[in-house]
Amino acid sequence: MVTKLKSKKNIINFLLFILFFGTLILAPNDVNSKVIILTVIVSCFYFSGRKFQLFVKNHLSLLVLFLLIVLSLTYTEDFGAGVQKIQRVLIIPLFFLIYSSISLSKKLSLQILKSIVFIVLVAMVYSHTVIINSFIENGESSIRSLFNLNYSYLNLGNTLDIHPTYYSYFILTATIVTVDLLKKSKSKILKFLYVFLILYFSFFIVHLSSRIGLMGLYLVLLYNVVLFIKSSGSWKKGALILAVVHLTLFAIVWNIGVTKYRIQHIFGFEYYTGYKVNDGQHKLRLWGAAIKANHNFLFGNGMGDINRTLKEQYASLKNEKAIDENYNAHNQFIEYYVGIGILGLFTFLYILYNYTRTFLTANNYMGLQFIVITSILCLTESLWSRHHGIVFFVMMLGVFWQLNKNENQISLS
């Protein structure tokens, strides 16, 4: 009877998490927010004070960051904007309630990760279907037109109303899981399927034209090839794989128009019309202005005053586009430095360091790679300023956490 109850509970938990990740990726944010509320309600039925305390102890740095954001309300001038910032990160305290109440076994966590790969694949196939239908309806004469701005980058992400960086975030996570499945699979058919998925995931990220996503993809592939070389001892085979990866990525990037131009834009590029673009220089100016926006080194301006003080600095640069489009800092580290000062920045850095160390100690290479790609994306994106970023990170962190080898000692099984 107990076994049956546990089985039913596992099924409910599994379906709940699949519903959560499915709506996060495939549905509007407000739908996913309702699923979060449902998940919290279910969690309340299984709440345990002892498990909650243990979970807080293991994830204290994440809670400290949330408290710093809340405390910034006491000195922020734009109180309303500050409240909105807090609402954005409410998933952090909910993370403690959900994962301390709903126990995920290692096996169940792996099933959830496999399902996330499938959800991401469904999203990609849907996006490509919409784009290709549009391509056909517009009567394009050349297949190369599929890779111009009309069918790539923002327009490709807009098929699901997901910014290319965040879409890349989802796909990179699915790639990490798929690579792990490939390494552990003994079936030739499954290995072929996983290789195909990795290639499709990689192609889609290139098609999305997210430059920082491409960097994340490159590092994930490079890391896993190096691990393969180290474990197999086959340096010749490893060198061949490295050569193929580099040549394939270069060939694909160079032949996808938007992606090629966006990479050239980093270093400065001039079109035949005389229009000049230098995104690298532009980004450095934005970061410089954002750093100067902080008027309180220790505590920051308060989370509610980030946008206002950024606009003031952008105005000093006469950057009308940044003002009109309400640009954030485009760097999560700088964003927290402006909002909650050096204390907030160090807390955020410690969070990334702490989970990196924990996953590395537990030989949890999927979790380790997830933290690394999150850190990379935070370099050019205020990743936790959007629902797709902060919610995905926190909930995926909980799933990866269950895979630690010492989960019986530090987790909740």
Buried (B, 14 or more C-beta within 10 A) or exposed (E): EEEEEEEEEBEEBBEBBBBBBBBBBBBEBEEBBEBBEEBEEBBEEBEEEEBBEBBBEBBEBBBBBBEBBBBBBEBBEBEEBBBEBBEBBBBBBBBBBBBBBBBBBBEBBBBBBBBBBBBBBEBBEEBBEBBEEBBEEEEBEEEEEBBBBBBBBEBBBBBBEBBBBBBBBBBBBBBBBBBBBBBEBEEEEEBEBBEEBBEBBBBBBBBBBBBBBBBBBBBBBEBBBEBBBEEEEEEEEBEEBBEEBBEBBEEBBEEBBBBBBBBEBBEEBEEEEEEEBBBEEBBEBBBEBBBBBBEBEEBBBBBBBBBBBBBBBBEEBEBEEBBEEEBBBBBBBBBBBBBBBBBBBEBBBBBBBBBBEBBEEBEBBBBBBBBBBBBBBBBBBBBBBBBBBBBBBBBBBBBBBBBBEEBEEBBBE
